[in-house]
Amino acid sequence: MTPGGVAGGGAILYAAPKWLVAPGGTTMTDGKNGLTYAEAGVDIDAGNALVERIKPAAKRTQRPGTMSGLGGFGALFDLKAAGYSDPILVAATDGVGTKLRIAIDTGHLDTIGIDLVAMCVNDLVCQGAEPLFFLDYFATGKLDVDQATRIINGIAEGCAQSGCALVGGETAEMPGMYHGGDFDLAGFSVGAMERGADLPQGVVKGDRLIGLASNGVHSNGYSLVRKIVEVSGLGWDAASPFGAGTLGEALLAPTRLYVKQALAAIRSGGVHGLAHITGGGLTENLPRVLPEGLGAEIDLEAWRLPPVFDWLNRSAGMAQAELLKTFNCGIGLILVVDAGRETALSALLADAGETVIPLGTVIEGQGVRYKGTLA
């Protein structure tokens, strides 16, 4: 995040904005009765204060390959220093959708940045890439330094958990575009792999499907979640009907980061593909990593539907098919693995702290075929 947007200029990397200077050396605000940027609703001093507040968080995420310090027009990254000899770059961008609305309405802002990072870096690892660096875009009508600091600290935490450097971004203070405490977020991440290591590859009939448990709804389907909550008549501060804390707090559980565990599995051998279960649920995301002519069979009785999804399902009266193509239903990432490596990879992932679920098998056909019933 940078105050480059606060000053109305291009994105710079955590540097303080420079005043425009007119010919002769006088500032553009020296004229009699001259308007100021602050009077237009853009507070450069707040932008500078934010930069100072977030510098320690950004520094904490530095990793091998990070070159440039704060303050340039772009961030430099040394792929050789990061350990790559013939790298292919992979890029991803995403946001957190209307989960932001709950964060804004409840004031619980400390983990929404983790969601932002997770939505990008979990996608990168599905291509076989190691996330290297991350940039964010934060737009608001009126910059609140405390609010922005909490959000960016969450972004830095997500980067630190993923081994990904937070190298910069953009803070855009745009009066008239957002109202009250509203804001929007977008994230951008770049990763790398050695040439020939891209995924998916080698998926065949008989490969096994290993599911890793989610941490709740993650960051997709929140327009429906918010509609269900509205119909239920509950407020965000009501006791959660499916867990500890308030309803708002429970629904803001951050998206799980799978990067380090997934990379360890890839490097150990036998992983043919990975699917991040986001919008579209299991039904739409798993086929994205399966080649033409192959589908998947999933046993819905291999795991229990987590309480949050059970409550959403009962409250909305959703058909099982709709549930499976809307939410992750408790499975945040699926690994497609060689059948002979399933046991070893499952043990590796469990040792890394994951809840591992044997989901099913790659079969002939197309799409996802379900056995049993979610319960």
C-alpha positions as CSV (number, residue, x, y, z in Angstrom):
1,M,0.0,0.0,0.0
2,T,1.4,3.4,-0.8
3,P,0.3,6.9,-0.5
4,G,1.1,7.3,-4.1
5,G,-2.7,7.0,-4.6
6,V,-3.2,9.5,-1.8
7,A,-1.2,12.0,-3.7
8,G,-3.1,11.2,-6.8
9,G,0.0,9.8,-8.6
10,G,1.0,6.4,-9.7
11,A,1.8,3.5,-7.4
12,I,5.1,3.8,-5.5
13,L,6.5,1.5,-3.0
14,Y,5.8,2.8,0.5
15,A,7.4,6.2,-0.3
16,A,6.1,9.5,0.9
17,P,4.5,11.6,-1.9
18,K,6.3,14.6,-3.2
19,W,4.6,18.0,-3.5
20,L,4.3,19.4,-7.0
21,V,6.6,22.4,-7.5
22,A,5.9,25.1,-10.0
23,P,8.6,26.8,-12.2
24,G,10.6,29.2,-10.0
25,G,10.5,26.9,-7.0
26,T,7.1,28.0,-5.5
27,T,4.7,25.3,-4.5
28,M,1.4,24.9,-6.3
29,T,-0.4,25.8,-3.1
30,D,1.4,29.2,-2.5
31,G,-1.1,31.2,-4.6
32,K,-3.5,33.5,-2.8
33,N,-6.8,31.8,-2.1
34,G,-5.4,28.6,-3.6
35,L,-7.2,25.4,-2.9
36,T,-5.4,22.5,-1.3
37,Y,-5.6,18.8,-1.8
38,A,-6.8,18.4,1.8
39,E,-9.7,20.6,1.0
40,A,-10.6,18.3,-1.8
41,G,-10.7,15.4,0.6
42,V,-7.2,13.9,0.1
43,D,-5.0,13.9,3.3
44,I,-1.4,13.5,2.3
45,D,-0.3,13.7,5.9
46,A,-2.4,10.7,6.7
47,G,-0.8,8.9,3.8
48,N,2.6,9.7,5.2
49,A,1.6,8.5,8.6
50,L,0.3,5.2,7.2
51,V,3.6,4.6,5.4
52,E,5.5,4.9,8.7
53,R,3.1,2.6,10.5
54,I,3.3,-0.2,8.0
55,K,7.1,-0.2,7.3
56,P,7.8,-2.7,10.0
57,A,5.1,-5.1,8.8
58,A,6.5,-5.0,5.2
59,K,10.0,-5.5,6.4
60,R,9.0,-8.6,8.3
61,T,8.0,-10.3,5.1
62,Q,11.4,-10.0,3.3
63,R,12.8,-13.2,1.8
64,P,15.6,-14.3,-0.4
65,G,15.3,-12.5,-3.7
66,T,13.9,-9.3,-2.3
67,M,16.2,-6.5,-3.6
68,S,14.6,-3.0,-3.5
69,G,14.0,-1.0,-0.4
70,L,10.9,1.1,0.2
71,G,10.4,4.2,-1.9
72,G,11.0,3.4,-5.5
73,F,8.7,3.4,-8.5
74,G,8.8,-0.4,-8.7
75,A,10.0,-3.4,-6.7
76,L,13.0,-5.4,-7.8
77,F,13.2,-9.2,-7.2
78,D,16.3,-11.4,-7.9
79,L,15.1,-14.9,-9.1
80,K,18.7,-16.2,-9.0
81,A,19.0,-15.2,-5.3
82,A,15.7,-17.0,-4.7
83,G,17.3,-20.2,-5.9
84,Y,15.9,-20.4,-9.5
85,S,18.0,-21.4,-12.5
86,D,15.5,-21.5,-15.4
87,P,12.3,-20.1,-13.9
88,I,8.8,-19.6,-15.3
89,L,6.8,-16.9,-13.7
90,V,3.2,-17.3,-12.6
91,A,0.9,-14.4,-11.7
92,A,-2.5,-14.2,-9.9
93,T,-4.9,-11.5,-8.8
94,D,-8.0,-11.7,-6.6
95,G,-10.1,-10.0,-3.9
96,V,-12.2,-11.1,-1.1
97,G,-15.7,-10.2,-2.4
98,T,-18.5,-9.1,-0.2
99,K,-16.9,-10.7,2.9
100,L,-15.5,-7.1,3.1
101,R,-19.0,-5.9,4.0
102,I,-19.1,-8.0,7.1
103,A,-15.6,-6.9,8.1
104,I,-16.6,-3.2,7.6
105,D,-20.0,-3.6,9.4
106,T,-18.5,-5.4,12.4
107,G,-15.2,-3.5,12.6
108,H,-13.3,-6.8,12.7
109,L,-10.5,-5.9,10.2
110,D,-7.4,-7.8,11.5
111,T,-7.8,-10.9,9.3
112,I,-9.3,-9.7,6.1
113,G,-5.8,-9.1,4.8
114,I,-5.0,-12.8,5.3
115,D,-8.0,-13.6,3.1
116,L,-6.7,-11.3,0.4
117,V,-3.3,-13.0,0.4
118,A,-4.7,-16.5,0.5
119,M,-7.0,-16.0,-2.4
120,C,-3.9,-15.2,-4.6
121,V,-1.2,-17.5,-3.3
122,N,-3.3,-20.6,-2.9
123,D,-4.1,-20.2,-6.6
124,L,-0.4,-19.8,-7.5
125,V,0.6,-23.1,-5.7
126,C,-2.1,-24.9,-7.7
127,Q,0.1,-24.1,-10.8
128,G,3.1,-25.6,-9.0
129,A,4.6,-22.2,-8.3
130,E,6.2,-20.9,-5.1
131,P,4.7,-17.4,-4.2
132,L,7.5,-14.9,-4.2
133,F,6.0,-11.4,-3.8
134,F,2.7,-9.7,-3.2
135,L,1.3,-6.2,-3.9
136,D,-2.0,-4.8,-2.6
137,Y,-4.5,-2.1,-3.7
138,F,-6.5,-0.4,-1.0
139,A,-9.2,2.1,-2.0
140,T,-11.3,4.2,0.3
141,G,-13.2,7.5,0.4
142,K,-11.4,8.8,3.5
143,L,-8.1,7.3,4.7
144,D,-8.3,6.2,8.3
145,V,-4.7,5.4,9.4
146,D,-5.7,3.0,12.2
147,Q,-8.1,1.1,10.0
148,A,-5.6,0.8,7.1
149,T,-2.8,-0.3,9.4
150,R,-4.9,-3.1,10.8
151,I,-5.7,-4.3,7.3
152,I,-2.1,-4.1,6.0
153,N,-0.8,-5.9,9.1
154,G,-3.2,-8.7,8.2
155,I,-1.8,-8.7,4.6
156,A,1.7,-8.9,6.0
157,E,0.8,-11.8,8.3
158,G,-0.6,-13.7,5.3
159,C,2.5,-13.0,3.3
160,A,4.8,-14.1,6.2
161,Q,2.8,-17.4,6.6
162,S,3.3,-18.0,2.9
163,G,6.9,-17.1,2.5
164,C,5.9,-14.3,0.2
165,A,7.4,-10.7,0.4
166,L,5.0,-7.7,0.6
167,V,6.9,-5.4,-1.7
168,G,4.4,-2.6,-2.1
169,G,1.1,-1.5,-3.5
170,E,-1.3,1.4,-3.8
171,T,-3.4,3.4,-1.4
172,A,-6.1,5.3,-3.2
173,E,-8.0,7.9,-1.2
174,M,-10.9,8.8,-3.5
175,P,-13.5,11.2,-2.0
176,G,-17.0,10.7,-3.5
177,M,-16.2,7.1,-4.6
178,Y,-16.7,5.4,-1.2
179,H,-18.8,6.4,1.7
180,G,-18.4,6.2,5.5
181,G,-15.8,3.6,6.4
182,D,-16.2,1.6,3.2
183,F,-13.1,0.4,1.3
184,D,-12.1,-2.2,-1.3
185,L,-9.2,-4.5,-1.6
186,A,-7.4,-6.3,-4.4
187,G,-4.3,-8.4,-4.3
188,F,-1.6,-9.3,-6.8
189,S,1.0,-12.0,-6.4
190,V,3.8,-13.4,-8.5
191,G,5.4,-16.9,-8.1
192,A,7.9,-19.0,-9.9
193,M,8.7,-22.6,-10.7
194,E,11.5,-24.3,-12.7
195,R,10.7,-24.9,-16.3
196,G,8.8,-28.1,-16.8
197,A,7.5,-28.2,-13.2
198,D,4.1,-26.6,-13.9
199,L,0.9,-28.3,-12.8
200,P,-1.3,-30.1,-13.5
201,Q,0.5,-32.8,-15.4
202,G,0.5,-36.5,-15.5
203,V,-3.1,-36.9,-14.2
204,V,-4.4,-40.4,-15.1
205,K,-7.3,-42.7,-14.3
206,G,-6.9,-44.2,-10.9
207,D,-5.1,-41.2,-9.3
208,R,-6.3,-40.5,-5.8
209,L,-8.0,-37.3,-4.5
210,I,-6.8,-36.0,-1.1
211,G,-8.8,-33.2,0.5
212,L,-7.5,-30.7,3.0
213,A,-10.0,-29.2,5.4
214,S,-11.1,-25.6,5.0
215,N,-11.3,-23.0,7.8
216,G,-14.9,-22.2,7.2
217,V,-16.5,-20.4,4.2
218,H,-13.1,-18.8,3.3
219,S,-13.8,-15.9,0.8
220,N,-16.4,-17.1,-1.7
221,G,-20.2,-17.2,-1.6
222,Y,-20.6,-14.3,0.8
223,S,-23.4,-12.6,-1.2
224,L,-25.5,-15.7,-0.5
225,V,-24.2,-15.9,3.1
226,R,-25.3,-12.3,3.7
227,K,-28.7,-13.0,2.2
228,I,-29.1,-16.0,4.4
229,V,-28.2,-14.0,7.5
230,E,-30.6,-11.3,6.5
231,V,-33.5,-13.8,6.1
232,S,-32.6,-15.4,9.5
233,G,-33.1,-12.1,11.2
234,L,-29.8,-12.4,13.1
235,G,-27.4,-9.5,13.6
236,W,-23.6,-9.7,13.2
237,D,-23.4,-9.3,17.0
238,A,-25.7,-12.2,17.7
239,A,-24.3,-15.4,19.2
240,S,-23.0,-17.7,16.5
241,P,-25.6,-20.5,16.0
242,F,-22.8,-22.8,14.8
243,G,-19.7,-22.0,16.9
244,A,-18.0,-19.8,19.4
245,G,-18.2,-16.0,19.4
246,T,-20.6,-13.8,17.5
247,L,-22.0,-14.6,14.1
248,G,-19.9,-11.9,12.5
249,E,-16.7,-13.2,14.1
250,A,-17.4,-16.8,13.1
251,L,-18.1,-15.8,9.4
252,L,-14.9,-13.8,9.3
253,A,-12.7,-16.9,10.0
254,P,-9.7,-16.3,7.6
255,T,-9.1,-18.3,4.5
256,R,-6.6,-21.1,5.2
257,L,-3.2,-20.8,3.6
258,Y,-2.0,-24.0,2.1
259,V,1.2,-22.8,0.4
260,K,4.0,-24.3,2.5
261,Q,2.2,-27.6,3.0
262,A,1.3,-28.0,-0.6
263,L,4.8,-27.1,-1.8
264,A,6.3,-29.7,0.5
265,A,4.0,-32.3,-1.0
266,I,4.9,-31.3,-4.5
267,R,8.6,-31.5,-3.8
268,S,8.2,-34.9,-2.2
269,G,6.9,-36.3,-5.5
270,G,3.7,-37.8,-6.8
271,V,1.4,-34.7,-6.9
272,H,-0.2,-34.4,-10.4
273,G,-2.5,-31.5,-9.7
274,L,-4.1,-29.2,-7.1
275,A,-7.5,-27.5,-7.0
276,H,-8.2,-24.5,-4.8
277,I,-11.9,-24.8,-3.9
278,T,-13.2,-21.3,-4.3
279,G,-16.3,-19.9,-6.1
280,G,-18.0,-22.7,-7.9
281,G,-17.3,-25.2,-5.0
282,L,-16.1,-28.7,-5.6
283,T,-18.3,-29.1,-8.6
284,E,-16.7,-26.4,-10.7
285,N,-13.1,-26.2,-9.4
286,L,-11.9,-29.8,-9.5
287,P,-12.5,-30.4,-13.2
288,R,-10.2,-27.4,-13.9
289,V,-7.2,-29.7,-13.2
290,L,-8.4,-32.8,-15.0
291,P,-7.5,-33.5,-18.6
292,E,-10.1,-34.1,-21.3
293,G,-11.8,-37.5,-20.9
294,L,-11.3,-37.8,-17.2
295,G,-13.6,-36.9,-14.3
296,A,-13.7,-37.4,-10.5
297,E,-15.7,-39.5,-8.1
298,I,-16.0,-38.1,-4.6
299,D,-17.4,-39.9,-1.6
300,L,-19.5,-37.3,0.3
301,E,-19.6,-39.5,3.4
302,A,-15.8,-39.3,3.7
303,W,-16.1,-36.2,5.9
304,R,-18.7,-34.4,8.0
305,L,-20.2,-31.2,6.8
306,P,-18.8,-28.5,9.1
307,P,-21.3,-26.7,11.3
308,V,-21.2,-23.4,9.4
309,F,-22.3,-25.1,6.2
310,D,-24.9,-27.2,8.0
311,W,-26.4,-24.0,9.4
312,L,-26.3,-22.2,6.0
313,N,-27.8,-25.2,4.4
314,R,-30.7,-25.6,6.9
315,S,-31.3,-21.8,7.0
316,A,-31.5,-21.6,3.2
317,G,-33.1,-24.9,2.4
318,M,-30.4,-25.4,-0.3
319,A,-30.4,-28.5,-2.6
320,Q,-27.2,-30.6,-2.1
321,A,-26.1,-29.8,-5.7
322,E,-26.4,-26.1,-5.1
323,L,-24.4,-26.3,-1.9
324,L,-21.6,-28.2,-3.7
325,K,-21.3,-25.7,-6.5
326,T,-21.5,-22.7,-4.2
327,F,-19.4,-23.4,-1.1
328,N,-16.2,-25.4,-0.3
329,C,-18.3,-27.5,2.1
330,G,-15.3,-28.1,4.3
331,I,-12.7,-28.9,1.7
332,G,-10.4,-26.0,0.9
333,L,-7.8,-27.7,-1.4
334,I,-7.7,-31.0,-3.3
335,L,-4.6,-32.8,-4.4
336,V,-4.6,-35.2,-7.3
337,V,-1.9,-37.7,-6.5
338,D,-0.4,-41.0,-7.7
339,A,-2.2,-43.8,-6.1
340,G,1.1,-45.3,-4.9
341,R,2.0,-42.0,-3.1
342,E,-1.4,-41.4,-1.4
343,T,-0.4,-42.8,2.0
344,A,3.0,-41.1,2.2
345,L,1.6,-37.7,1.0
346,S,-1.3,-38.0,3.4
347,A,1.1,-38.6,6.3
348,L,3.3,-35.6,5.2
349,L,0.3,-33.3,5.1
350,A,-1.1,-34.5,8.4
351,D,2.4,-33.9,10.0
352,A,2.2,-30.4,8.7
353,G,-1.0,-29.8,10.6
354,E,-3.6,-30.4,7.9
355,T,-6.8,-32.4,8.4
356,V,-6.5,-34.9,5.5
357,I,-9.6,-36.5,3.9
358,P,-9.4,-39.3,1.3
359,L,-12.0,-38.1,-1.1
360,G,-12.1,-40.4,-4.0
361,T,-10.6,-41.2,-7.4
362,V,-10.0,-39.9,-10.9
363,I,-12.3,-41.8,-13.3
364,E,-13.1,-41.9,-17.0
365,G,-15.8,-39.4,-18.0
366,Q,-16.1,-35.7,-17.2
367,G,-17.0,-33.5,-14.3
368,V,-17.5,-34.6,-10.7
369,R,-19.7,-37.6,-9.8
370,Y,-20.8,-37.8,-6.1
371,K,-21.5,-40.8,-4.0
372,G,-23.5,-40.6,-0.8
373,T,-24.9,-37.6,0.9
374,L,-23.4,-34.6,2.8
375,A,-24.1,-34.9,6.5
